């Protein structure tokens, strides 16, 4: 069996059974990670302190019993099995998994920030409010829009918030509309957000070059359409070159334009959506502005709006009294109301402002330029081995497909598994849907040319294996701690808690 030969090759490790739980199955009765002195406090029946219906009914005898070194080694070992931007390139297309500068983490952990309580009196958190207002103002400058709400805590949450504001503005006009137009190259959450806001979705089929079809937009835009939700750059990594014309068309017929800003890593410092005619958009601080992304959160998805939609922002908003004083403003009669308890994920806001201030205008622009350069560099060096379904220069990400590899019985999922053997996290697979067999790569600006060259060499080696020895790809990974899992069973029948094996129960008895 051929093995990878690039410098990133991982050393072979013993395979671990999918049913093996290293810490739990090693439980030994009597082992302890702590020793407490005899209690000098009189015992009190638990029911005297806690209502009986809140007391745990089952005993704890089935919990594993281990020594402190065993517990520490278990969790330390688990940490080495994880892959993240601190350990290597994380080329998930559409997700912008860039490196998180450690200065951001330091700033977020300053006691005055980290220990702030969301219910603290407003007068005691003036510094926090000032920081949030400074972040809002920076995001207004970056997007070219008039106002920002930091409340939403994810991109899809921001989408829903934006669509709620559009609906509120149309309602205030006495203009009830039922439909939203969404190109097929938009992010998949866009249709869900529109539907959750009460709209029906009309899908616009892109042109053969992967871009918005203005003629189809013109035909579909009637007085029953609330507006257009568009992702720019779209999920193919292509800039929607007709965005300004699309905005003019929508506005002329009384609609609004929502832009999904999840791919803003390709525009910051170079182009502003507000200048293109966009009315409202969200930003992903946990993508574009380097705050941690993945593992379920926390996220932050601020929404930026133009002057027309500003009255409908979620309340409270932040209002400047003077250069050093910012207060909450709840006097917002047209507001759509709160969309988040308290005021969003504050720690993510600290990280984002630290990133923006550290980079400055020139640094933010340089990051965008480098992200675009890196994506085009990968495209240039891999397009002879992997098909590019939509030609033309890309921005921050590039989409290949597995059409050439299918001739050898290999699919994109096999390529993803084989890439693990080469020491890389796989790219995004099978998305966007407009590119069947998609392999979506986003290197971001974080990666050096040396790292990109390693990734390119690995992908080329896999393409050669597909031609010469496809079985080694179809049965990958070979060097990972776990081999191929039953992904269907994992999704439909997840194991969410540990239960002792019969052997452990017998030992305990």
GUNU-157760 format. One record per residue (C-alpha): x, y, z. Coordinates in pm, whole numbers, plus 32768, in hexadecimal, padded with zeros to 4 digits. Layout:
residues N
@east->X north->Y up->Z
...
//
This chain:
residues 509
@east->8000 north->8000 up->8000
@east->808E north->8152 up->7F9A
@east->80B9 north->824A up->80B3
@east->80DA north->83C4 up->809E
@east->8239 north->8449 up->807C
@east->8209 north->85BD up->80B6
@east->82B9 north->8659 up->81E5
@east->8167 north->8672 up->8298
@east->813D north->84F7 up->82B3
@east->80BF north->848B up->8407
@east->8165 north->836B up->84B9
@east->8096 north->822F up->84BC
@east->7FDE north->81FC up->8601
@east->7F3C north->80C7 up->8693
@east->7DD1 north->80B8 up->862B
@east->7CD9 north->80DD up->8746
@east->7B99 north->8018 up->8741
@east->7A67 north->80EE up->8704
@east->79CE north->8053 up->883E
@east->7AF7 north->808E up->8921
@east->7ADB north->8197 up->8A31
@east->7C38 north->81BB up->8ABD
@east->7BDC north->826C up->8BFD
@east->7A96 north->81C5 up->8C54
@east->7AEF north->805E up->8C06
@east->7C29 north->807B up->8CDE
@east->7B59 north->80C5 up->8E11
@east->7BCC north->800B up->8F48
@east->7AFB north->8003 up->9087
@east->7BA4 north->80C5 up->919C
@east->7C79 north->81A4 up->90BF
@east->7C5F north->8312 up->911F
@east->7CD7 north->845A up->908C
@east->7CB4 north->8509 up->91DB
@east->7CC3 north->84CC up->9351
@east->7BF5 north->859F up->943F
@east->7C24 north->85B6 up->95B7
@east->7B05 north->8541 up->9695
@east->79EA north->863C up->9697
@east->79CC north->8717 up->97CB
@east->7877 north->8799 up->975D
@east->7741 north->86EA up->97E4
@east->7690 north->861F up->96DB
@east->7543 north->86A5 up->9663
@east->7449 north->85E1 up->9599
@east->7452 north->865B up->942E
@east->72DC north->868E up->9432
@east->7308 north->8795 up->9541
@east->73D5 north->886B up->944F
@east->7342 north->8815 up->92FC
@east->71D8 north->87BF up->92A7
@east->71B9 north->8647 up->927F
@east->7135 north->865E up->911C
@east->727A north->8705 up->90B3
@east->735B north->85FA up->914B
@east->7404 north->84FA up->906A
@east->7358 north->83AC up->9093
@east->7455 north->82BC up->8FFD
@east->75A0 north->827A up->90AB
@east->76FC north->82D0 up->902A
@east->778E north->8175 up->9045
@east->77B6 north->8156 up->8ECD
@east->789D north->8281 up->8EAB
@east->7A03 north->821F up->8E52
@east->7AFD north->820E up->8F6E
@east->7C5C north->827E up->8F10
@east->7D8D north->832A up->8F9E
@east->7DDD north->8497 up->8F59
@east->7EF9 north->844D up->8E61
@east->7E11 north->836B up->8D9B
@east->7D03 north->8474 up->8D86
@east->7DF8 north->8587 up->8D24
@east->7EA2 north->84AC up->8C21
@east->7D54 north->844B up->8B8B
@east->7CE7 north->85B1 up->8B4A
@east->7E43 north->861C up->8ADE
@east->7E47 north->84F9 up->89E9
@east->7CF5 north->855D up->8961
@east->7D75 north->86BE up->8925
@east->7E87 north->8635 up->8843
@east->7D84 north->8583 up->876E
@east->7CD6 north->86C7 up->870E
@east->7D2D north->878A up->85D7
@east->7D15 north->8904 up->85D0
@east->7DAF north->8A3E up->8542
@east->7EB9 north->8A2C up->8651
@east->7F36 north->88E1 up->85C6
@east->7F1A north->890B up->844E
@east->7E64 north->898E up->831D
@east->7CEA north->8979 up->833E
@east->7C6F north->89AF up->81D8
@east->7AF6 north->899E up->8210
@east->7A5E north->8A5F up->80F0
@east->794D north->8B5B up->8148
@east->79AF north->8B4F up->82B7
@east->7AEA north->8C29 up->82C9
@east->7BA1 north->8B5E up->83D0
@east->7CBC north->8C55 up->83F8
@east->7DC1 north->8C5E up->850A
@east->7D51 north->8D0C up->864A
@east->7E63 north->8DFC up->86C7
@east->7EAF north->8DB9 up->8832
@east->7EA8 north->8F2E up->8884
@east->7D30 north->8F19 up->884C
@east->7D14 north->8E0B up->8953
@east->7DE4 north->8ED7 up->8A47
@east->7D01 north->9004 up->8A17
@east->7BC2 north->8F38 up->8A47
@east->7C4C north->8EAA up->8B8B
@east->7C97 north->8FF8 up->8C2E
@east->7BDD north->8FEA up->8D7B
@east->7B05 north->911A up->8D32
@east->7A83 north->9070 up->8BFA
@east->7A87 north->8F00 up->8C58
@east->79DB north->8F36 up->8DA8
@east->78CD north->9024 up->8D30
@east->7772 north->8FAA up->8D82
@east->7658 north->8FE5 up->8C88
@east->7579 north->9062 up->8DA2
@east->7678 north->915A up->8E24
@east->75EC north->92BC up->8E45
@east->7628 north->938A up->8D0D
@east->76F2 north->948C up->8DCC
@east->77F1 north->9381 up->8E30
@east->783E north->9308 up->8CCD
@east->7879 north->944F up->8C17
@east->79C1 north->93CC up->8B8C
@east->7917 north->929C up->8AF8
@east->780B north->9372 up->8A55
@east->7915 north->9459 up->89C6
@east->79CF north->932D up->8936
@east->7891 north->92AB up->8892
@east->7846 north->93FF up->87FE
@east->79A5 north->9419 up->8773
@east->7976 north->92C3 up->86D3
@east->7829 north->932F up->863E
@east->78CC north->9465 up->85A9
@east->79E9 north->939B up->8518
@east->78F6 north->92A7 up->8477
@east->782C north->93CA up->83E7
@east->7968 north->944F up->8345
@east->79C7 north->92F7 up->82BE
@east->786E north->92AE up->822C
@east->780F north->940D up->81BB
@east->76C6 north->93F7 up->8277
@east->762B north->94E3 up->8377
@east->75F1 north->9419 up->84B3
@east->763A north->92C8 up->8552
@east->759C north->91E3 up->8655
@east->7688 north->90F6 up->870A
@east->7572 north->9022 up->879F
@east->7560 north->8EFD up->86A9
@east->7643 north->8DDE up->8709
@east->7672 north->8D2A up->85BE
@east->765C north->8D61 up->844A
@east->7507 north->8CBF up->8425
@east->748F north->8D81 up->8555
@east->7502 north->8EBE up->84A6
@east->744C north->8E57 up->8369
@east->7307 north->8E26 up->8425
@east->7335 north->8F76 up->84D3
@east->7371 north->9025 up->8388
@east->7241 north->8F89 up->82E6
@east->716C north->8FE8 up->8412
@east->71D5 north->9152 up->83E2
@east->7180 north->9143 up->8270
@east->702B north->90B7 up->82C5
@east->6FF5 north->91C6 up->83CD
@east->7051 north->92D8 up->82D4
@east->6F65 north->924E up->81CC
@east->6E4F north->922B up->82CD
@east->6E7F north->9396 up->8333
@east->6E46 north->93F5 up->81C7
@east->6D09 north->9324 up->81C1
@east->6DB5 north->924A up->80C0
@east->6D7D north->90D7 up->8104
@east->6E5C north->9002 up->8028
@east->6E77 north->8E88 up->8026
@east->6FB4 north->8E1F up->7F70
@east->712E north->8E3D up->7F85
@east->721A north->8DFE up->7E63
@east->7353 north->8D32 up->7EAC
@east->745B north->8CC5 up->7DAC
@east->74B9 north->8B54 up->7DAF
@east->7622 north->8BB8 up->7DFB
@east->75C2 north->8C5E up->7F44
@east->7609 north->8BC8 up->8098
@east->751E north->8AB0 up->80FC
@east->74A7 north->8B64 up->8235
@east->7414 north->8C82 up->8168
@east->72D7 north->8BC9 up->80FB
@east->72A1 north->8B48 up->825E
@east->72BA north->8CA6 up->82EE
@east->71C1 north->8D2E up->81F0
@east->70C9 north->8C15 up->8236
@east->70E8 north->8C43 up->83B0
@east->708E north->8DAE up->8377
@east->6F4F north->8D48 up->82C5
@east->6FBB north->8D66 up->815A
@east->6FAE north->8C73 up->803B
@east->70F0 north->8C46 up->7F78
@east->711C north->8C63 up->7E02
@east->7268 north->8BD0 up->7D92
@east->7325 north->8C82 up->7C7D
@east->73F6 north->8B9A up->7BA4
@east->7553 north->8C25 up->7B6A
@east->75EB north->8C55 up->7A16
@east->76E5 north->8B56 up->7990
@east->77FE north->8C28 up->7A21
@east->776E north->8BFD up->7B7E
@east->76F8 north->8D65 up->7BA3
@east->75A6 north->8E0B up->7BD4
@east->74C5 north->8E13 up->7AA1
@east->7447 north->8F7A up->7A88
@east->7341 north->8F1B up->7986
@east->72B1 north->8E13 up->7A6E
@east->72B8 north->8F11 up->7B8C
@east->7202 north->9012 up->7AB8
@east->70F3 north->8F17 up->7A5F
@east->70C5 north->8E9B up->7BC4
@east->70C1 north->8FEF up->7C74
@east->6F51 north->9048 up->7C97
@east->6E8D north->9116 up->7D93
@east->6E5D north->8FD7 up->7E5F
@east->6FD4 north->8FAD up->7E98
@east->7069 north->9042 up->7FD5
@east->71C8 north->903A up->7F4C
@east->7302 north->8F7D up->7EFB
@east->73E5 north->8EB4 up->7FE2
@east->7537 north->8E92 up->7F3F
@east->7686 north->8E0B up->7FB3
@east->77AA north->8ED6 up->7F2E
@east->78A5 north->8E4B up->7EE3
@east->77C5 north->8D22 up->7EA6
@east->7805 north->8BBE up->7F14
@east->78D5 north->8B7C up->7DDF
@east->79CC north->8C85 up->7E50
@east->795E north->8D6C up->7D33
@east->7911 north->8EDD up->7D54
@east->77B1 north->8F33 up->7CE3
@east->7818 north->9033 up->7BDF
@east->76B2 north->90AD up->7BA4
@east->7669 north->90F4 up->7D13
@east->763E north->926C up->7CE2
@east->754E north->923B up->7BBE
@east->748E north->9137 up->7C85
@east->7467 north->922A up->7DA7
@east->73E6 north->933A up->7CBD
@east->72E7 north->924B up->7C27
@east->7269 north->91D5 up->7D7B
@east->7253 north->9337 up->7E08
@east->7199 north->93B9 up->7CD6
@east->7084 north->92C0 up->7D21
@east->706C north->9304 up->7E95
@east->713C north->91E3 up->7F19
@east->726D north->91C3 up->7FF7
@east->73BB north->9114 up->7FC4
@east->7449 north->9036 up->80D5
@east->75B5 north->8FD1 up->80AC
@east->7641 north->8EA3 up->815E
@east->7791 north->8F20 up->81DE
@east->7824 north->8DD1 up->8246
@east->7921 north->8DF0 up->812A
@east->7988 north->8F50 up->8189
@east->7AEF north->8ED7 up->81B2
@east->7B0B north->8F16 up->803C
@east->7A96 north->9082 up->804A
@east->7B0E north->912C up->818B
@east->7BD6 north->9264 up->813D
@east->7B94 north->924A up->7FC8
@east->7A1C north->925B up->7F89
@east->78F7 north->92C5 up->8063
@east->77A0 north->9224 up->8034
@east->76F1 north->9369 up->8095
@east->7797 north->9414 up->7F6D
@east->770B north->9305 up->7E8A
@east->75A5 north->9350 up->7EF7
@east->7577 north->923F up->7FFC
@east->7473 north->929A up->8105
@east->74C6 north->91A3 up->8218
@east->75C9 north->9096 up->8256
@east->765D north->8FC5 up->836A
@east->77C8 north->8F8F up->83BF
@east->7861 north->8E5E up->8463
@east->7954 north->8EDA up->856B
@east->79AA north->8D6B up->859E
@east->7A26 north->8D5E up->8438
@east->7A94 north->8EA6 up->83A1
@east->7B19 north->8F44 up->84DF
@east->7BD5 north->8E18 up->8567
@east->7B0E north->8DC5 up->869E
@east->7B0B north->8C4C up->86E4
@east->7A32 north->8B83 up->85F7
@east->79BF north->8A1D up->8613
@east->7964 north->892F up->8728
@east->7807 north->89BA up->8741
@east->7859 north->8B21 up->879B
@east->7849 north->8C1D up->8825
@east->7806 north->8CF0 up->86F4
@east->77AF north->8E55 up->86A7
@east->76EB north->8EC2 up->8574
@east->76B8 north->903D up->857C
@east->75C2 north->90D8 up->8487
@east->760F north->921A up->83CE
@east->74FA north->92EC up->832E
@east->74C6 north->9428 up->8263
@east->7410 north->955E up->82E0
@east->72BC north->94E4 up->826D
@east->72CF north->93A8 up->833E
@east->737F north->9440 up->846C
@east->7239 north->9487 up->852D
@east->71ED north->9311 up->852A
@east->7333 north->929D up->85CA
@east->730E north->91B6 up->86F8
@east->72FB north->9271 up->883E
@east->73A5 north->92E2 up->8909
@east->749A north->9391 up->8825
@east->75D4 north->9445 up->8897
@east->75D2 north->95C1 up->889C
@east->76F9 north->96A6 up->88D0
@east->76CE north->97BB up->89CF
@east->782F north->983C up->899D
@east->7986 north->97B9 up->893E
@east->79A1 north->96DF up->8A75
@east->7838 north->9694 up->8ACF
@east->7755 north->959A up->8A25
@east->75FD north->9531 up->8AA3
@east->74F0 north->943B up->8A42
@east->73D1 north->94D4 up->897F
@east->7283 north->9425 up->89B3
@east->71B1 north->953E up->8922
@east->7188 north->9490 up->87D3
@east->7014 north->948D up->8777
@east->704D north->93E5 up->8626
@east->7149 north->92E2 up->869F
@east->710C north->9172 up->8658
@east->7164 north->9137 up->87C7
@east->7270 north->9062 up->8862
@east->7300 north->8F40 up->879E
@east->73EF north->8ECF up->88B2
@east->73EF north->8EC7 up->8A2A
@east->74CF north->8FD8 up->8AB2
@east->75A2 north->9064 up->8998
@east->764B north->8F4E up->88D5
@east->7792 north->8E99 up->8919
@east->786C north->8FAA up->89AA
@east->79B0 north->8EE6 up->89AA
@east->799D north->8EBF up->8832
@east->7976 north->9037 up->880F
@east->7AB2 north->9074 up->88DA
@east->7B74 north->8F85 up->87FC
@east->7AEF north->9021 up->86BC
@east->7B43 north->9186 up->8720
@east->7C9E north->9116 up->8793
@east->7CD2 north->9080 up->8639
@east->7C54 north->91B3 up->8580
@east->7D23 north->92A5 up->8651
@east->7E5D north->91D0 up->8639
@east->7E3F north->91AC up->84BF
@east->7DD8 north->930E up->846A
@east->7D4E north->9370 up->8316
@east->7E87 north->930B up->8258
@east->7EA2 north->91BF up->830C
@east->7D38 north->9164 up->82CE
@east->7D5F north->91AC up->815D
@east->7EA4 north->90E4 up->814F
@east->7DF4 north->8FBC up->81F5
@east->7CE5 north->8FC4 up->80EB
@east->7DE1 north->8FDB up->7FD1
@east->7EA7 north->8EB9 up->805E
@east->7D72 north->8DE0 up->808C
@east->7D14 north->8E1B up->7F1F
@east->7E78 north->8DDB up->7EAA
@east->7E8B north->8C95 up->7F6D
@east->7D46 north->8C12 up->7ED9
@east->7DB3 north->8C62 up->7D75
@east->7F08 north->8BC7 up->7DB8
@east->7E63 north->8A7F up->7E1C
@east->7D7B north->8A8D up->7CF1
@east->7E9C north->8AC6 up->7C01
@east->7F65 north->89A0 up->7C83
@east->7E49 north->88A4 up->7CA3
@east->7D70 north->88E9 up->7B73
@east->7E34 north->87EC up->7AA1
@east->7DDD north->86D7 up->7B99
@east->7C80 north->873F up->7C0A
@east->7B6C north->87D2 up->7B34
@east->7B01 north->8939 up->7B77
@east->798E north->893E up->7B1B
@east->7973 north->8AB9 up->7B00
@east->7A98 north->8B67 up->7A5D
@east->7B1D north->8CC3 up->7A9C
@east->7BE2 north->8D66 up->7BB5
@east->7B68 north->8D0F up->7D10
@east->7B6F north->8DDB up->7E4C
@east->7BA7 north->8D43 up->7FA5
@east->7B4E north->8BDB up->7F4E
@east->7B58 north->8AED up->7E28
@east->7A6D north->89CE up->7DD1
@east->7AE8 north->8894 up->7D23
@east->7A22 north->8756 up->7CE3
@east->7A6A north->85E1 up->7CD3
@east->79FC north->85A7 up->7B6B
@east->7B55 north->8536 up->7AF4
@east->7B82 north->8453 up->7C21
@east->7A2D north->83B2 up->7BF0
@east->7ABC north->8306 up->7ABB
@east->7B8A north->8234 up->7BAF
@east->7A6C north->81F4 up->7CA1
@east->7AE0 north->82FF up->7D98
@east->79F6 north->8407 up->7E28
@east->7A3C north->854B up->7EDF
@east->79FB north->84A8 up->8030
@east->7B11 north->83AD up->7FEB
@east->7BFF north->84C8 up->7F98
@east->7BA2 north->8570 up->80E0
@east->7BF1 north->8435 up->81A6
@east->7D3C north->8405 up->80F3
@east->7DA2 north->856C up->8138
@east->7D94 north->8519 up->82AC
@east->7EB5 north->8427 up->8272
@east->7F7E north->854B up->81EB
@east->7F4A north->8610 up->832B
@east->7E46 north->870B up->82B0
@east->7CE2 north->874D up->8315
@east->7C05 north->870F up->81E3
@east->7B63 north->8833 up->812B
@east->79E9 north->885D up->811B
@east->794D north->8742 up->8055
@east->7811 north->8731 up->7F7B
@east->77C3 north->88A4 up->7FA5
@east->774F north->8974 up->7EF5
@east->7644 north->8898 up->7E5D
@east->7664 north->894A up->7D0E
@east->77B5 north->8899 up->7CEA
@east->7777 north->8720 up->7D0F
@east->789E north->866F up->7DB0
@east->7922 north->87BB up->7E32
@east->7A70 north->87E0 up->7EE2
@east->7A68 north->893F up->7F72
@east->7BB5 north->89CD up->7FE8
@east->7BE9 north->8B10 up->80AB
@east->7D51 north->8B42 up->811C
@east->7D18 north->8C9C up->81B9
@east->7E36 north->8D93 up->81E4
@east->7EC3 north->8CD1 up->830B
@east->7F87 north->8BD3 up->8240
@east->80E9 north->8C01 up->81C1
@east->8157 north->8B9D up->8067
@east->8212 north->8A77 up->8100
@east->80D0 north->89F3 up->819C
@east->8010 north->8A27 up->8058
@east->811D north->896A up->7F9A
@east->80FD north->8844 up->808A
@east->7F84 north->8841 up->8059
@east->7FA9 north->8854 up->7EDF
@east->80AA north->873B up->7EDD
@east->7FC2 north->8663 up->7FAF
@east->7E96 north->869F up->7ECD
@east->7F69 north->8652 up->7D99
@east->7FEA north->8512 up->7E37
@east->7E83 north->84A7 up->7E80
@east->7E1E north->84F2 up->7D19
@east->7F3A north->8412 up->7CA4
@east->7ECB north->8301 up->7D92
@east->7D6C north->8319 up->7D02
@east->7DFC north->82CD up->7BAC
@east->7EF8 north->81C2 up->7C0F
@east->7E77 north->8123 up->7D4F
@east->7D12 north->8199 up->7D93
@east->7CD6 north->8091 up->7E9D
@east->7DC7 north->813B up->7F8C
@east->7CF1 north->8275 up->7F76
@east->7BA3 north->81C1 up->7F8A
@east->7C09 north->8115 up->80CF
@east->7CAF north->8241 up->8176
@east->7D03 north->82B5 up->827A
@east->7E18 north->81BE up->82CB
@east->7EE7 north->8282 up->83C6
@east->7DD7 north->831D up->849B
@east->7D85 north->829B up->85F6
@east->7C2E north->8238 up->8579
@east->7BDB north->81A4 up->8425
@east->7A9D north->81EC up->8365
@east->796E north->8215 up->8441
@east->7803 north->81CC up->83FA
@east->77A6 north->8338 up->83BD
@east->7635 north->82ED up->838C
@east->761A north->823A up->84D9
@east->76E8 north->8349 up->8583
@east->75F1 north->8451 up->850B
@east->74B2 north->838E up->854E
@east->7514 north->82CD up->8685
@east->7615 north->83A1 up->873B
@east->76A8 north->8320 up->8880
@east->768C north->844D up->8964
@east->76E9 north->83B5 up->8AB3
@east->77CD north->82A9 up->8B3A
@east->773A north->816B up->8BC0
@east->7814 north->8067 up->8C6D
@east->7861 north->7F26 up->8BB5
@east->7802 north->7DD9 up->8C51
@east->7971 north->7DA8 up->8CAE
@east->7974 north->7EEC up->8D75
@east->7830 north->7E93 up->8E22
@east->78B8 north->7D3E up->8E7B
@east->79F9 north->7DD4 up->8F05
@east->7931 north->7EC7 up->8FD8
@east->7865 north->7DAC up->9064
//
